[in-house]
């Protein structure tokens, strides 16, 4: 169980600052006294330790900066970061770091609905890697309606290899084509009412040979379960941009915590050799 002890909180902040420094300054120019990556750290860590905007203002900003950052400024950055699309890039980078230490057997692209306070919901699309011992997210996208399936896949799926098990929702010609082009062997549960397209026919052949492997797809759903168990099943927001930011921020925090645990295991193992 994660705790917000000073040591753990410090490691989470350190990882977010380390990874975000490679992206944020190039994409989002700061509008304030602090570098934009530091505002991003507040946004992500706030979600990671389940603090409100007010508590982030009163506690987290002091831990990070040694001074108070008004909650309205933090809220401004929640919307701004969504516009820049930088959070998704940071999640992918942390995923690559975890992947370099764990590798993976196959990937899963799946989706779930996330309720909001506006009595509506958004769709969360997540690409997860499945290794021998754990499941970790490497890509995500939040859609609100109006996007095509191909656009959702384009934004949620980073390059990879090996099998990619895709929910039947993604049985669309362009979406399957993106999966092939990004290096995967897509295993998509066929929709019997859809059969046109080169990539769809190609994926049908794959499914015909490897259909037995599809039963392992539910392991990828554990990412959704982990996020819901840790943070709850509803986002306390009304605006789409803020909703999307908080969802991706939670995934970043989740992936960072996996990385922290990996580093601790490696450190403990190395200590036994000394």
Secondary structure by P-SEA (a helix, b strand, c coil): cccccaaaaaaaaaaaaaaacccccccccccccccaaaaaaaaaaaaaacccaaaaaaccccccccccccaaaaaaaaaaaaaaaaaaaaaaaaaaaaaacccccbbbbbbbbbbccccbbbbbbbbbbbccccccccbbbbbcccccaaaaaaacccccccbbbbccccccaaaaaaaaaacccccccccccccccaaaaaaaaaaaacccccccccccaaaaaaaaaccccccccccaaaaaaaaaaaaaaaaaaaaaaaaaaaaaaaaaac
